[in-house]
Amino acid sequence: MDRIFAWDDHRSQVVYRIPGHTHKDGREDSDLAPVWLPAEETDLPEGVSVGDLRKVKVEE
């Protein structure tokens, strides 16, 4: 499963999603309805920094 990382500009934190993944709560991640999950900067792939990430606004 490939993770897509982004920066949650609203909460100032790294987040990720797994396209096509169905979560335990039944939500399915898609491009139209992404499911962003919190992550740590240490989770980013080698060579990727927070400044490289696109900004998103995660809704609760």
C-alpha positions as CSV (number, residue, x, y, z in Angstrom):
1,M,0.0,0.0,0.0
2,D,1.5,3.3,-1.1
3,R,0.9,6.2,1.2
4,I,0.4,9.7,-0.1
5,F,1.6,12.4,2.3
6,A,0.4,16.0,2.6
7,W,0.6,18.9,5.0
8,D,-2.7,19.7,6.9
9,D,-2.5,23.4,6.9
10,H,-5.4,23.7,9.3
11,R,-3.7,21.6,12.1
12,S,-0.1,22.1,11.0
13,Q,0.7,18.4,10.9
14,V,1.7,15.8,8.4
15,V,-1.1,13.5,7.2
16,Y,-1.3,10.6,4.8
17,R,-3.9,8.6,2.8
18,I,-3.9,5.2,1.1
19,P,-5.9,5.5,-2.1
20,G,-8.4,2.7,-2.6
21,H,-8.1,1.4,1.0
22,T,-11.2,0.6,3.0
23,H,-10.8,1.5,6.6
24,K,-12.1,-0.4,9.6
25,D,-14.9,2.1,10.0
26,G,-16.1,1.5,6.4
27,R,-14.8,4.6,4.8
28,E,-13.1,4.1,1.5
29,D,-10.4,6.4,0.4
30,S,-10.8,7.8,-3.1
31,D,-9.7,10.9,-5.0
32,L,-13.1,12.4,-4.6
33,A,-13.3,11.5,-0.8
34,P,-9.8,11.2,0.6
35,V,-9.4,9.8,4.1
36,W,-6.5,11.7,5.6
37,L,-4.9,10.2,8.7
38,P,-2.4,11.9,11.1
39,A,1.3,11.0,10.6
40,E,4.7,12.2,12.0
41,E,7.4,13.9,10.1
42,T,9.6,10.8,10.7
43,D,7.1,8.8,8.6
44,L,8.0,10.7,5.5
45,P,10.1,8.8,2.9
46,E,13.8,9.5,2.8
47,G,14.6,12.7,1.0
48,V,11.1,14.2,1.5
49,S,10.6,17.2,3.8
50,V,7.5,19.0,5.0
51,G,8.3,21.8,2.5
52,D,7.9,19.3,-0.3
53,L,4.3,18.3,0.6
54,R,1.2,19.8,-0.9
55,K,-1.2,21.6,1.5
56,V,-4.6,20.2,2.3
57,K,-7.4,21.1,4.8
58,V,-8.5,18.0,6.6
59,E,-12.2,18.1,7.6
60,E,-13.3,16.5,10.9
